[in-house]
C-alpha cells in the first residue's frame, strides 16, 4: 500500500538535488573547516560560499548569518543571547509559539526574567498595537513567529518590527514555517534576529541558521571554539551547511509555484470536507489568508469529550495516510494542543483535531483519497458504542 505523507510541516524528505550537492562532503571533502591544510581550506570555502548564498537569498549580509544545528538552537540562542547582552529582565512572546521559544523563555524565569504572553486573536494573530502596548523599559526581546506551525496563521512581522525598532527593542522571529514558502527580505521586514531550519524545506536535519542583524545586542549562546567567527562553537557541519544553502535556493526559486500548488490542494480539501462533513467540522485558525500548506481541522461530534484525535490519527495511519495530531498524549492523558487552547478552540474540538500539511509532492488525487478514507473512519468512530 502506497503511503500519503501529509505532515510536511513536521519535516520533509531531502531533495535529490540537495543530496547530490551534499554527498562529496561526506566522502571526498571531509576535512575540518578549521584546519589549515588543503582538506580544511576546501571545506572552509564551501561554508563561506553557502553563507554568501543564504545571505543573498534573504537579503542579509554574510556576516549576519550563523549556522546552527536547527531551528530549536537558533530560537534558544536568539532569546538567551539578547537577554544576556542587554541584561534586561523581560521577554515578550505569545502562548502559541513553538516550544523552542516558550521553553527557553520560561527557563529565563530562574534568572529573574518576567515573561509577558500576548494573547492572539481567534485566528492566532498578534497585532503590532498589542506589541506596542506591552513593551516596557525592561523589555529585552520580543519573539513572535512568522507562521504558526499548527494553524498556519501569519503574523504582521513588518509592522511588529517597526514597533520594536521605534521602542529600541530587539525583535526575533521564528521563520521556520515561512522561509522558502513566502518572501523573506530581512531588510524590508526589519527584524533583528530570525531562525531557519533546513529540514522544513527539503534540506537535511540537524542544520539551521540564526540571522543576527549587525549591531543587535547579542552574546553567543553555544561556546567552545572559534567557529562561526566565535559566535557558535562546534565542528562545522559542512555537508549540512551546503545542503541547507541548496535547499533554500531551490525553495525560493520555486516558491510561487509551490504556493499556488498548496492553494489548489487546500481548496480541494475544503471542498471535499464541505461535501462530506458540513456542520460537523471546523477549520482551526484562519479559514483563509493563512499559509495554504497548513490545514488544521477539528470535528464536532456532540460528545462531551469529543472524538479521540489520537485514534483518528492511528486509523488514518493504518490506511496509509500520515497526518499530525492537534493534541498530545502526556502521562496517559489527552491534552489539547497549546496552540488550539491559546486561540480559544473548545476542548472537545481541540481533542479531535488533526493537522494536514501539504508538501510539493502531494497531488489532488492524494487529497481526494484522504477525504474518502476520513469519511469511512469517522463513520466507524461515530457509530461505535461509547465505552463505559
C-alpha positions as CSV (number, residue, x, y, z in Angstrom):
1,X,0.0,0.0,0.0
2,X,1.3,3.4,-1.0
3,X,1.6,5.9,1.8
4,X,0.4,9.5,1.6
5,X,2.5,11.9,3.6
6,X,0.6,15.0,4.8
7,X,3.0,16.1,7.5
8,X,5.4,18.3,5.7
9,X,5.2,21.0,8.4
10,X,6.9,18.5,10.7
11,X,9.7,17.5,8.2
12,X,10.4,16.9,4.6
13,X,12.4,14.5,2.6
14,X,15.8,15.6,1.3
15,X,15.5,16.8,-2.3
16,X,17.7,14.7,-4.7
17,X,19.4,17.8,-6.0
18,X,20.3,18.8,-2.4
19,X,21.6,15.3,-1.6
20,X,23.8,15.3,-4.7
21,X,25.4,18.6,-3.5
22,X,26.0,17.2,-0.1
23,X,27.5,13.8,-0.9
24,X,31.0,14.9,-1.7
25,X,31.3,16.5,1.7
26,X,30.7,13.1,3.4
27,X,33.4,11.3,1.4
28,X,36.0,13.3,-0.6
29,X,35.8,16.7,1.0
30,X,35.6,15.6,4.6
31,X,38.1,18.0,6.3
32,X,37.6,20.0,9.4
33,X,36.9,23.6,8.1
34,X,39.1,25.0,10.9
35,X,42.1,23.0,9.8
36,X,44.8,24.9,7.9
37,X,45.6,22.2,5.4
38,X,44.0,21.8,1.9
39,X,41.2,19.5,3.2
40,X,40.2,22.1,5.7
41,X,40.5,25.0,3.3
42,X,38.3,23.3,0.7
43,X,35.6,22.9,3.4
44,X,36.0,26.4,4.6
45,X,35.5,27.8,1.1
46,X,32.3,25.6,0.8
47,X,30.9,27.1,4.1
48,X,31.6,30.7,3.1
49,X,30.1,30.2,-0.3
50,X,27.0,28.8,1.4
51,X,26.9,31.7,3.8
52,X,27.0,34.2,1.0
53,X,24.2,32.3,-0.8
54,X,22.0,32.2,2.2
55,X,22.6,35.9,2.9
56,X,21.8,36.9,-0.6
57,X,18.6,34.8,-0.6
58,X,17.2,36.6,2.4
59,X,18.9,40.0,1.6
60,X,21.2,39.9,4.6
61,X,24.9,40.4,5.0
62,X,27.1,37.3,5.1
63,X,28.5,38.5,8.4
64,X,24.9,38.3,9.8
65,X,24.5,34.5,9.1
66,X,25.3,32.0,11.8
67,X,25.0,28.3,11.1
68,X,23.4,26.3,13.9
69,X,22.0,22.8,14.5
70,X,18.5,23.8,13.6
71,X,15.5,26.0,14.5
72,X,15.5,25.0,18.2
73,X,19.1,26.0,18.7
74,X,18.5,29.2,16.8
75,X,15.5,30.2,18.9
76,X,17.3,29.4,22.1
77,X,20.4,31.3,21.0
78,X,18.4,34.4,19.9
79,X,16.4,34.8,23.0
80,X,19.0,34.0,25.6
81,X,21.7,35.8,23.7
82,X,19.8,39.1,23.7
83,X,18.8,38.8,27.3
84,X,22.4,38.2,28.3
85,X,23.7,41.1,26.2
86,X,21.1,43.7,27.3
87,X,20.8,42.5,30.9
88,X,17.1,43.4,30.7
89,X,14.6,41.4,32.5
90,X,11.5,40.9,30.3
91,X,10.8,38.7,27.3
92,X,7.6,39.3,25.3
93,X,6.2,36.4,23.3
94,X,2.9,34.5,22.9
95,X,1.3,31.4,24.3
96,X,1.1,29.8,20.9
97,X,4.7,29.9,19.9
98,X,6.7,26.7,19.2
99,X,8.1,25.2,22.4
100,X,11.6,26.1,21.2
101,X,10.6,29.6,22.1
102,X,8.3,29.0,25.1
103,X,10.7,26.7,27.0
104,X,13.8,28.9,26.8
105,X,11.7,31.9,27.7
106,X,10.3,30.0,30.8
107,X,13.8,28.9,31.7
108,X,14.9,32.6,32.0
109,X,12.5,33.0,34.9
110,X,15.1,31.3,37.0
111,X,17.4,34.2,36.2
112,X,14.8,36.7,37.3
113,X,13.2,37.4,33.9
114,X,9.5,38.2,33.5
115,X,7.7,36.5,30.6
116,X,4.9,38.5,29.1
117,X,2.5,36.5,26.9
118,X,0.4,38.4,24.3
119,X,-3.0,36.8,23.7
120,X,-3.6,36.1,20.0
121,X,-6.9,36.7,18.3
122,X,-9.1,33.7,17.3
123,X,-7.1,33.3,14.1
124,X,-3.8,33.1,16.0
125,X,-2.5,36.6,15.1
126,X,-0.8,39.1,17.3
127,X,-1.2,42.7,16.3
128,X,1.5,45.3,16.2
129,X,-0.6,47.5,18.5
130,X,-0.7,44.8,21.1
131,X,3.1,44.5,21.0
132,X,3.5,48.3,21.3
133,X,1.3,48.3,24.4
134,X,3.3,45.6,26.1
135,X,6.9,46.9,25.6
136,X,8.4,48.4,28.7
137,X,11.8,49.8,29.7
138,X,12.7,46.3,30.9
139,X,11.9,44.5,27.6
140,X,15.0,42.7,26.2
141,X,13.4,41.0,23.2
142,X,10.1,40.3,21.5
143,X,9.9,36.9,20.0
144,X,6.9,36.1,17.7
145,X,6.8,33.5,14.9
146,X,6.1,34.5,11.3
147,X,3.9,31.5,10.5
148,X,2.3,29.3,13.2
149,X,3.4,25.7,12.7
150,X,0.0,24.2,13.8
151,X,-2.6,26.5,12.3
152,X,-0.8,28.5,9.6
153,X,-1.6,32.0,10.9
154,X,0.7,34.7,9.5
155,X,1.8,37.5,11.9
156,X,2.3,41.0,10.6
157,X,6.0,40.8,11.1
158,X,7.0,44.1,9.3
159,X,4.6,46.1,11.5
160,X,5.8,44.4,14.7
161,X,9.4,45.0,13.7
162,X,8.6,48.7,13.1
163,X,7.1,49.0,16.6
164,X,10.1,47.2,18.2
165,X,12.6,49.5,16.3
166,X,10.7,52.6,17.5
167,X,10.9,51.3,21.1
168,X,14.6,50.3,20.8
169,X,13.8,46.6,21.5
170,X,15.3,43.6,19.6
171,X,12.7,41.6,17.6
172,X,13.2,37.9,16.9
173,X,11.0,35.8,14.6
174,X,11.0,32.1,14.1
175,X,10.6,31.8,10.3
176,X,10.9,28.0,10.2
177,X,7.5,27.6,8.6
178,X,7.7,30.7,6.3
179,X,11.1,30.8,4.7
180,X,11.2,29.3,1.3
181,X,7.4,29.4,1.1
182,X,6.7,33.2,1.2
183,X,9.1,36.1,0.6
184,X,11.6,36.8,3.4
185,X,13.7,40.0,3.0
186,X,15.3,40.9,6.3
187,X,16.0,44.5,5.3
188,X,12.4,45.0,4.2
189,X,10.8,43.2,7.2
190,X,13.2,44.8,9.7
191,X,13.6,42.0,12.3
192,X,16.8,41.8,14.3
193,X,17.0,38.0,14.5
194,X,15.4,35.1,12.7
195,X,15.6,31.3,12.8
196,X,15.7,28.9,9.9
197,X,15.6,25.1,9.8
198,X,16.7,23.2,6.7
199,X,14.6,20.1,7.1
200,X,11.4,22.0,6.6
201,X,12.4,23.0,3.1
202,X,13.7,19.7,1.7
203,X,17.1,20.0,3.2
204,X,18.9,17.8,5.8
205,X,18.1,17.6,9.5
206,X,20.5,18.9,12.1
207,X,21.3,22.2,10.4
208,X,19.8,25.7,10.6
209,X,20.5,29.4,10.5
210,X,20.4,32.2,13.1
211,X,20.3,35.6,11.4
212,X,21.6,38.4,13.7
213,X,21.4,41.8,12.3
214,X,24.7,43.7,12.7
215,X,24.5,46.0,15.7
216,X,22.0,43.9,17.6
217,X,22.9,43.4,21.2
218,X,23.6,39.6,21.4
219,X,26.1,37.3,23.1
220,X,26.9,33.8,21.7
221,X,25.0,31.1,23.5
222,X,26.9,28.0,22.5
223,X,30.6,28.3,23.3
224,X,33.6,26.1,22.8
225,X,35.5,27.1,19.7
226,X,36.3,29.8,17.2
227,X,33.9,28.6,14.6
228,X,31.3,31.0,13.1
229,X,33.6,33.9,14.0
230,X,33.4,32.9,17.6
231,X,29.6,33.1,17.6
232,X,28.8,29.4,17.7
233,X,31.4,26.8,18.9
234,X,31.5,23.3,17.4
235,X,32.9,21.5,14.4
236,X,31.1,22.8,11.3
237,X,28.5,20.5,9.7
238,X,29.9,21.1,6.2
239,X,27.6,18.8,4.3
240,X,24.6,20.1,6.2
241,X,25.6,23.7,5.5
242,X,26.0,23.0,1.8
243,X,22.6,21.2,1.8
244,X,20.8,24.0,3.6
245,X,22.0,26.6,1.1
246,X,21.0,24.5,-1.8
247,X,17.6,23.7,-0.3
248,X,16.9,27.3,0.5
249,X,17.8,28.3,-3.1
250,X,15.6,25.6,-4.6
251,X,12.7,26.5,-2.3
252,X,12.8,30.2,-3.1
253,X,13.3,29.6,-6.8
254,X,10.1,27.5,-6.9
255,X,8.3,29.5,-4.2
256,X,5.5,30.9,-6.3
257,X,4.6,27.6,-8.0
258,X,4.6,25.7,-4.7
259,X,2.4,28.3,-3.0
260,X,-0.1,28.1,-5.9
261,X,0.0,24.3,-5.7
262,X,-0.7,24.4,-1.9
263,X,-3.6,26.7,-2.5
264,X,-5.1,24.3,-5.0
265,X,-4.7,21.4,-2.6
266,X,-6.3,23.3,0.2
267,X,-9.3,24.4,-1.9
268,X,-9.9,20.8,-2.9
269,X,-9.6,19.6,0.7
270,X,-12.1,22.1,1.9
271,X,-14.4,21.3,-1.0
272,X,-14.3,17.6,-0.1
273,X,-14.7,18.3,3.6
274,X,-17.8,20.5,3.0
275,X,-19.3,17.9,0.8
276,X,-19.0,15.2,3.5
277,X,-18.9,17.0,6.8
278,X,-20.6,20.4,6.5
279,X,-21.6,21.4,10.0
280,X,-19.6,18.6,11.6
281,X,-16.1,20.1,11.3
282,X,-14.3,23.5,11.7
283,X,-11.1,25.0,10.5
284,X,-8.9,25.9,13.4
285,X,-7.1,29.2,12.8
286,X,-7.5,31.3,9.7
287,X,-10.1,29.9,7.2
288,X,-8.3,31.9,4.5
289,X,-5.4,34.3,4.4
290,X,-3.0,31.9,6.3
291,X,-0.3,29.6,4.9
292,X,-2.2,27.3,2.4
293,X,0.0,24.3,3.1
294,X,-1.3,24.0,6.7
295,X,-4.9,23.0,7.4
296,X,-5.9,22.3,11.0
297,X,-9.4,20.7,11.3
298,X,-11.4,19.7,14.3
299,X,-14.6,17.6,14.3
300,X,-17.8,18.4,16.1
301,X,-19.2,15.1,17.5
302,X,-21.7,16.3,20.1
303,X,-19.9,14.1,22.7
304,X,-18.7,15.8,25.8
305,X,-15.1,14.7,25.4
306,X,-15.1,14.9,21.6
307,X,-13.7,12.4,19.2
308,X,-10.4,10.7,20.1
309,X,-8.0,12.6,17.9
310,X,-5.2,10.1,18.6
311,X,-7.4,7.2,17.5
312,X,-8.3,9.2,14.3
313,X,-4.6,9.7,13.5
314,X,-3.9,6.0,14.1
315,X,-6.7,4.9,11.9
316,X,-5.6,7.2,9.1
317,X,-2.1,5.8,9.5
318,X,-3.4,2.2,9.1
319,X,-4.9,3.4,5.8
320,X,-1.6,4.8,4.7
321,X,-2.2,8.5,5.4
322,X,0.2,10.3,7.6
323,X,-1.0,13.4,9.4
324,X,-0.3,15.0,12.7
325,X,-2.5,15.3,15.8
326,X,-3.9,18.5,17.3
327,X,-3.3,17.1,20.7
328,X,-0.5,15.4,22.6
329,X,-0.6,12.4,24.8
330,X,1.1,13.3,28.1
331,X,1.3,10.9,31.0
332,X,-1.5,8.8,29.6
333,X,-4.0,11.7,29.5
334,X,-5.0,13.5,26.3
335,X,-4.2,17.2,26.5
336,X,-5.3,19.7,23.9
337,X,-2.7,21.4,21.8
338,X,-1.4,24.6,23.5
339,X,-1.9,26.4,20.2
340,X,-5.6,25.4,19.9
341,X,-6.1,26.2,23.5
342,X,-4.4,29.6,23.0
343,X,-6.9,30.6,20.3
344,X,-9.9,29.5,22.2
345,X,-10.9,26.3,20.5
346,X,-13.2,24.3,22.8
347,X,-11.5,21.3,24.3
348,X,-13.8,18.6,22.7
349,X,-12.9,20.0,19.3
350,X,-9.3,20.5,20.1
351,X,-9.1,16.9,21.2
352,X,-10.4,15.7,17.9
353,X,-8.2,18.0,15.7
354,X,-5.7,16.9,13.1
355,X,-3.2,19.0,11.2
356,X,-2.8,18.2,7.5
357,X,0.3,19.9,6.0
358,X,0.9,19.6,2.3
359,X,4.2,19.2,0.5
360,X,5.4,19.8,-3.0
361,X,5.0,16.1,-3.9
362,X,1.3,15.8,-2.9
363,X,-1.4,15.6,-5.6
364,X,-5.1,16.3,-6.0
365,X,-5.6,12.5,-6.0
366,X,-3.9,12.3,-2.6
367,X,-6.4,14.8,-1.2
368,X,-9.5,13.1,-2.5
369,X,-8.2,9.7,-1.3
370,X,-7.7,11.3,2.2
371,X,-11.3,12.6,2.1
372,X,-12.7,9.2,1.2
373,X,-10.7,7.4,4.0
374,X,-11.5,10.1,6.5
375,X,-15.2,9.7,5.8
376,X,-15.1,6.0,6.3
377,X,-13.1,6.2,9.5
378,X,-15.3,8.9,11.1
379,X,-18.4,6.9,10.2
380,X,-16.9,4.0,12.2
381,X,-15.8,6.1,15.1
382,X,-19.1,8.0,15.4
383,X,-21.2,4.9,15.2
384,X,-19.1,2.9,17.6
385,X,-20.7,2.5,21.1
386,X,-19.2,4.7,23.7
387,X,-17.0,3.0,26.3
388,X,-18.4,2.8,29.8
